[in-house]
Amino acid sequence: MPTSPVADGVTFQPNLYYATTQRDNNPDCDNYNKVFEAAEFYSNDGVHVVIYCGRCGQLMEILTAALLDPQPEVM
C-alpha cells in the first residue's frame, strides 16, 4: 500500500482524525507547490496514510497534522 511522504516531526496515531496541510510536489501538475488543507483526515492504521492530488493523482506530501479534539462523531 502506498504511503504519502510526511514532513519531519509529523506522526499519526491509528484510528483518529486530524486537520492536515499537504502539498503537491509534482512539477508537471497545475497544483505544483500549492498547499491544501483537509479539515478531517482519518489516519487509518497510523502508518499507511495517503492523500492524493485530485488533479494529477500523485501522492501529496503531508506537511502538518493536528489531532482534532474533540474527535468527530462517527455514526
C-alpha positions in Angstrom: 0.0 0.0 0.0 1.4 3.4 -0.9 2.1 6.0 1.8 2.2 9.8 1.4 5.6 11.4 2.2 5.4 13.0 5.6 7.4 16.0 6.8 9.8 15.6 9.7 8.1 15.5 13.1 4.6 14.6 11.7 3.3 11.4 13.3 -0.1 9.8 13.3 -1.9 7.6 15.9 -4.2 4.9 14.5 -7.9 5.4 14.0 -8.1 9.2 14.7 -9.0 12.3 12.9 -6.5 15.1 12.1 -6.5 18.5 10.5 -3.8 18.4 7.9 -2.0 20.5 5.3 -0.5 18.9 2.3 1.5 20.0 -0.8 1.7 18.7 -4.4 5.3 18.1 -5.3 4.7 17.0 -8.9 6.3 19.7 -11.2 4.1 18.5 -14.1 0.9 19.3 -12.2 -1.1 22.5 -12.2 -1.2 22.2 -8.4 2.6 22.1 -8.1 3.8 23.6 -4.8 0.2 24.5 -3.8 -0.7 23.8 -0.2 -4.2 22.4 0.6 -6.0 21.8 3.9 -8.0 18.8 5.0 -10.3 19.6 7.9 -11.0 16.0 8.8 -8.3 13.5 7.7 -8.6 9.9 9.1 -5.3 8.2 10.0 -6.3 4.6 9.3 -3.7 2.4 10.9 -1.4 5.4 11.6 1.3 4.1 9.2 -0.4 3.9 5.8 -1.6 7.5 5.4 -2.4 8.7 1.9 -3.6 11.9 0.3 -3.7 12.1 -3.5 -3.8 15.2 -5.6 -7.2 15.4 -7.3 -5.6 16.8 -10.4 -2.7 14.6 -11.2 -3.4 11.6 -8.9 0.1 11.7 -7.3 0.7 11.3 -3.6 0.9 14.6 -1.8 3.4 15.4 1.0 1.7 15.9 4.4 3.2 19.0 5.9 1.3 19.3 9.2 -1.1 17.3 11.2 -3.0 18.4 14.3 -5.1 15.9 16.3 -8.7 17.0 16.4 -10.0 17.4 19.9 -12.8 16.6 20.3 -12.8 13.8 17.6 -15.8 13.9 15.2 -18.7 11.6 16.0 -19.0 8.7 13.6 -22.4 7.2 13.2 
